[in-house]
Amino acid sequence: MKGSVGFVPTMGALHEGHINLVKQSKSSTDSCFVSIFINPRQFNNPEDLKLYPRTLDSDLKMLDKIGVDAVFIPETVEFYSETLQISLDLNPLDRVFEGKFRPGHFSGVVDVLHRFFSVLRPTDVFMGLKDLQQCLVVEKLIDHYFPTIVQHNCDTLREASGLAMSSRNTRLTEKGRLNASGIFAELKHIGHNLQGLSENIELAKAHLSKLGIETEYLSLITLPDMEILEKDVQAKRKALVFAGYLEGVRLIDNLVL
Ligand code: AMP
């Protein structure tokens, strides 16, 4: 579309997963805007916010290399100077999985994206399926407030080991990074063996525990409602979703089936 503006919201500490979103935007929109903003309102854990990697210089170098039209790096105080009155029903997404374990997280996401969309007026937004539940939340935001924006949910980029790329991976030791690759291996194993689901989920948790990974949730769910399936059901859109802790770092991943 002529005059189309693609937007890639990020919290910085950029990696190939982010760059892939930029590439997707560049290949389908006339301009590409990127934001770098560690949004305090979407952190329910102050320690996570404090330890979130900040690598602005190298982020800007990466964006310069690939070539984008604008990078927005707002100041928190200025960006939040106005109060927003958003009324968006996220049910059940704000009650389950990330919504349950990170209370307030999605209202922070919705708040910041509403501000970005209002200021930047993108025609297209590029989100990563790595954050599957966030993609579903943003669909609701767009549906309700910005129906002309086209949302592109892009595949998860992974290390050769299968580990989903994430800014938080930089907080893992080398051994931790290696062990973290077990998460995707277990998701794939369950995905290939959906009969005997609950037993396989328990086995996966036990394997992950041996790798030092403490599972917060690991479930087969329906899409887009994220209802837990106790056993496999045909003819439904489904995904396996995972969250857990390794070396004090919270990691999430999923496998859309
Ligand atoms: P973040 O900086 O973590 O807020 O992520 C910014 C955007 O990049 C979100 O839409 C994420 O879902 C996406 N993203 C993060 N990691 C990956 C990845 N490994 N592959 C694809 N997209 C990703």
Residues whose N, C-alpha, C, O or C-beta is under 5 A from the ligand:
A	BS01	AMP	P9 T10 M11 G12 G17 H18 F126 M127 G128 L129 K130 D131 C154 D155 T156 L157 A164 M165 S166
